[in-house]
């Protein structure tokens, strides 16, 4: 069993916050040219192709049973739906806007962590999330009136990925992250491939869905498709690893750092430069995330040094934080 190490969990989540918007930017580049179903299938097929050799080389286990298998199936469906909603939203919204609107997700996740998983959420962490969410509202550009209904897609992403993160937290300490991602990718392909075949089946007057069309990518598009698979796999491995070492509530505010990172990438690739109000929101969200990092660092420094023995796991020797220490977070 893996014991919580909040600082390591935060570092891994930072890697996720950098890698995930890079994958979203590539998806936005391809969204106008590659149908959604094909984009998703390549994304998850690349995940399997990248991880399967590693599993065989290291002797990891593919098999899952019982509760873990059931939760992995639920996690996979949430993963597919969440990515599909994000890719769809990116067709209509600037990268930073889509990520910012979706960032009601950490706030939802924190509340679910508190009321569904009964995780400890101290007042200071809760206030940091509230402040970060207030900054997120400033980043949302353009308004719902200007964008119309496509602005709802990132909200779908927020709800779905809040559930996805909490399900992942339930099984993260019982599964190997590499095996989990490989099995999840295989399940996703098993769901998507029949849908694509069905969507391209045209008996009589036609049973057809444009999102499941198949096109022949150019050489550049093939490279971008490979990049989606690589970045998506790396991002969610980092996220899964982070949840092995830190509670969902601890990581909630940290994820707000994805917004300024997405804004930088969006400006670099698409020329979308945040206005003054959005820049203020970015500063506020970064400050909220950094506050959580500082709190966790001080908390770990205040803990007594672990007592190690030749046969003892250092993590098992570390005393659990007191109730007062947990509430102070």
C-alpha positions in Angstrom: 0.0 0.0 0.0 1.3 3.5 -0.9 1.1 6.1 1.8 0.4 9.8 1.0 3.4 12.0 0.1 1.7 15.4 -0.7 4.8 17.1 -2.1 5.4 14.3 -4.6 1.7 14.3 -5.6 1.8 18.0 -6.2 5.0 17.7 -8.4 3.3 15.0 -10.5 0.2 17.1 -10.8 2.3 20.0 -12.1 3.6 17.8 -14.8 0.0 17.0 -15.7 -0.9 20.7 -15.8 1.9 21.2 -18.4 1.3 18.2 -20.5 -2.5 18.2 -20.7 -3.0 21.6 -22.4 -0.2 20.7 -24.8 -2.3 17.7 -25.9 -5.4 19.9 -26.0 -3.6 22.3 -28.3 -2.7 19.5 -30.7 -6.4 18.3 -30.6 -7.5 21.8 -31.5 -5.2 21.9 -34.5 -6.6 18.6 -35.7 -10.3 19.1 -34.8 -11.2 20.9 -38.0 -9.7 18.1 -40.2 -10.1 14.8 -38.3 -13.5 13.5 -37.2 -14.0 13.1 -33.4 -14.4 9.3 -33.4 -11.2 8.8 -35.4 -9.4 11.3 -33.1 -10.4 9.4 -30.0 -9.6 6.0 -31.4 -6.1 7.0 -32.4 -5.6 8.7 -29.0 -6.4 5.6 -27.0 -4.8 3.2 -29.5 -1.6 5.1 -29.2 -1.9 4.8 -25.4 -2.1 1.0 -25.7 0.7 0.8 -28.2 3.0 2.9 -26.0 2.3 1.0 -22.7 1.8 -2.6 -23.8 5.6 -3.2 -24.5 6.4 -1.7 -21.2 4.0 -4.0 -19.4 5.4 -7.1 -21.1 9.0 -6.0 -20.5 8.5 -5.3 -16.8 6.2 -8.2 -16.1 3.3 -6.1 -15.0 -0.1 -7.6 -14.7 -3.0 -6.9 -17.1 -5.7 -8.8 -15.2 -8.1 -7.0 -13.0 -11.0 -8.5 -11.0 -13.9 -7.5 -8.9 -14.3 -4.0 -7.6 -11.1 -2.7 -9.4 -12.3 -4.0 -12.7 -15.7 -2.5 -12.3 -14.3 0.9 -11.3 -11.8 0.7 -14.2 -14.7 0.3 -16.7 -16.5 3.2 -15.2 -13.3 5.3 -15.3 -12.7 4.4 -18.9 -16.2 5.5 -20.0 -15.8 8.8 -18.1 -12.4 9.2 -19.7 -13.8 8.8 -23.2 -16.8 11.1 -22.6 -14.6 13.8 -21.0 -12.0 13.8 -23.7 -14.8 13.8 -26.4 -16.4 16.8 -24.7 -13.1 18.7 -24.5 -12.2 18.0 -28.1 -15.6 19.2 -29.2 -15.4 22.4 -27.1 -12.0 23.1 -28.5 -13.5 23.3 -32.0 -15.5 26.4 -30.9 -13.5 28.0 -28.1 -10.0 29.4 -27.7 -7.7 27.0 -25.8 -7.4 29.2 -22.7 -11.2 29.9 -22.6 -12.1 26.2 -22.8 -9.7 25.2 -20.1 -10.8 28.2 -17.9 -14.5 27.3 -18.2 -13.7 23.7 -17.4 -12.0 24.7 -14.2 -15.1 24.6 -12.2 -13.8 21.0 -12.0 -11.3 21.2 -9.2 -14.0 23.0 -7.1 -16.5 20.2 -7.8 -13.8 17.7 -7.1 -12.9 19.2 -3.7 -16.6 19.2 -2.6 -16.9 15.6 -3.8 -13.7 14.7 -2.0 -15.1 16.2 1.2 -18.7 14.9 1.0 -18.3 11.6 -1.0 -14.9 10.3 0.1 -15.0 12.0 3.5 -11.5 13.5 3.0 -10.3 16.2 5.3 -10.6 19.6 3.8 -9.3 22.4 6.1 -10.7 25.9 5.9 -7.5 27.3 4.3 -7.5 24.8 1.5 -11.2 25.4 0.9 -10.6 29.2 0.8 -7.7 28.7 -1.7 -10.0 26.8 -4.0 -12.7 29.5 -3.7 -10.2 32.2 -4.5 -8.8 30.2 -7.4 -12.3 29.7 -8.8 -13.0 33.4 -8.5 -9.9 34.0 -10.6 -11.2 31.4 -13.1 -14.4 33.4 -13.6 -12.2 36.4 -14.6 -10.4 34.3 -17.2 -13.5 33.2 -19.0 -13.5 35.1 -22.4 -15.7 35.5 -24.4 -18.9 35.5 -22.4 -21.6 32.8 -22.7 -23.7 35.2 -24.7 -21.0 35.7 -27.3 -20.0 32.1 -27.5 -23.5 30.5 -27.3 -24.1 26.8 -26.5 -20.6 25.5 -27.3 -19.5 27.1 -24.1 -21.4 24.4 -22.3 -19.0 21.7 -23.5 -16.2 22.6 -21.0 -18.8 22.4 -18.2 -19.6 18.9 -19.3 -15.8 18.2 -19.1 -15.7 19.7 -15.6 -18.4 17.4 -14.2 -17.2 14.3 -16.0 -13.5 14.7 -15.0 -14.4 15.5 -11.4 -16.1 12.0 -11.3 -13.1 10.6 -13.2 -10.6 11.9 -10.7 -12.6 10.6 -7.7 -12.9 7.1 -9.3 -9.2 7.1 -10.0 -8.5 8.0 -6.4 -10.5 5.0 -5.3 -8.3 2.5 -7.3 -5.0 4.4 -7.6 -3.4 2.7 -4.6 -4.6 -0.7 -5.6 -3.3 -0.7 -9.2 -0.2 0.0 -11.1 -0.6 3.3 -13.1 1.0 1.8 -16.2 -1.2 -1.2 -16.2 -4.3 0.9 -15.4 -3.7 3.2 -18.4 -3.0 0.2 -20.7 -6.2 -1.6 -19.6 -8.2 1.6 -19.8 -6.9 2.3 -23.3 -7.8 -1.2 -24.4 -11.3 -0.9 -23.0 -11.7 2.5 -24.8 -10.7 1.0 -28.1 -13.1 -1.8 -27.6 -15.9 0.7 -27.2 -14.9 3.1 -29.9 -14.1 0.7 -32.7 -17.6 -0.8 -33.0 -19.1 2.7 -32.9 -16.9 3.9 -35.7 -17.8 0.8 -37.8 -21.5 1.3 -37.1 -21.2 5.0 -37.9 -19.7 4.2 -41.3 -22.3 1.4 -42.1 -24.7 2.7 -44.7 -27.5 0.2 -45.6 -30.2 1.6 -47.9 -30.6 5.3 -47.3 -27.8 5.2 -44.8 -27.1 4.9 -41.1 -24.4 7.4 -40.7 -22.9 9.8 -38.1 -20.4 12.4 -39.2 -18.4 12.3 -36.0 -17.5 8.6 -36.8 -16.3 9.3 -40.4 -12.9 8.0 -41.4 -10.4 10.1 -43.3 -6.9 9.6 -44.5 -4.6 11.9 -42.6 -1.6 13.7 -44.2 1.9 13.0 -43.0 1.8 16.1 -40.7 -1.6 15.0 -39.3 -0.2 11.6 -38.6 2.6 13.1 -36.6 0.1 15.3 -34.7 -2.1 12.3 -34.0 0.9 10.4 -32.6 1.6 13.5 -30.4 -2.0 13.4 -29.1 -1.5 9.8 -28.0 1.9 10.5 -26.4 0.9 13.6 -24.6 -2.5 12.2 -23.5 -0.9 9.1 -22.1 1.9 11.0 -20.3 -0.6 13.5 -18.9 -2.9 10.9 -17.4 -0.1 8.7 -16.1 1.1 11.8 -14.2 -2.4 12.5 -12.9 -2.8 8.9 -11.8 0.5 8.8 -10.1 -0.3 12.1 -8.3 -3.5 10.6 -6.9 -1.5 7.7 -5.5 0.4 10.2 -3.2 -2.0 12.9 -2.4 -5.7 13.3 -1.7 -8.0 14.7 -4.3 -8.7 17.7 -2.1 -5.0 18.5 -1.8 -4.6 18.6 -5.6 -7.8 20.6 -6.3 -6.2 24.1 -6.1 -3.0 22.9 -7.7 -4.8 22.1 -10.9 -5.6 25.8 -11.4 -2.1 26.2 -12.7 -3.3 24.6 -15.9 -5.1 27.8 -16.9 -2.1 30.1 -17.2 -0.1 27.3 -18.9 -3.0 26.9 -21.4 -3.1 30.7 -22.0 0.7 30.7 -22.8 0.3 27.7 -25.2 -2.8 29.3 -26.8 -0.9 32.6 -27.4 2.1 30.8 -28.7 0.3 28.5 -31.2 -3.0 30.3 -32.0 -2.2 34.0 -31.1 -4.9 34.1 -28.4 -3.6 36.7 -25.9 -5.6 37.2 -22.7 -6.9 40.7 -22.0 -6.3 42.6 -18.8 -9.2 41.0 -16.9 -8.1 37.5 -17.9 -4.5 38.3 -17.0 -5.7 39.3 -13.5 -7.6 36.1 -13.2 -4.5 34.1 -14.2 -2.5 35.8 -11.5 -5.2 35.0 -8.9 -5.4 31.3 -9.9 -1.6 31.0 -9.9 -1.4 32.6 -6.4 -4.1 30.1 -5.1 -2.1 27.1 -6.5 1.2 28.3 -5.0 -0.5 28.9 -1.7 -1.4 25.2 -1.5 2.1 24.2 -2.4 3.5 26.4 0.4 1.0 25.0 2.9 2.0 21.4 2.0 5.7 22.2 2.2 5.4 23.7 5.6 3.2 20.8 6.8 5.8 18.2 5.8 8.6 20.2 7.4 6.6 20.3 10.6 6.2 16.5 10.7 8.7 14.4 12.9 11.5 12.7 11.0 10.6 9.0 10.3 12.4 6.3 12.3 13.9 3.8 9.9 15.0 0.2 10.6 16.6 -2.3 8.2 13.3 -4.1 7.8 10.9 -1.2 7.9 9.4 0.8 5.1 10.2 4.5 5.8 6.6 5.4 4.8 5.1 3.0 7.3 7.4 4.4 10.0 6.1 8.0 9.5 3.5 9.0 12.0 0.2 10.0 10.7 -0.6 13.7 11.0 -2.8 14.6 14.0 -6.4 15.8 13.5 -5.3 19.4 14.3 -2.5 19.2 11.6 -4.9 17.9 9.0 -7.5 20.6 9.8 -4.8 23.3 9.5 -4.2 22.4 5.8 
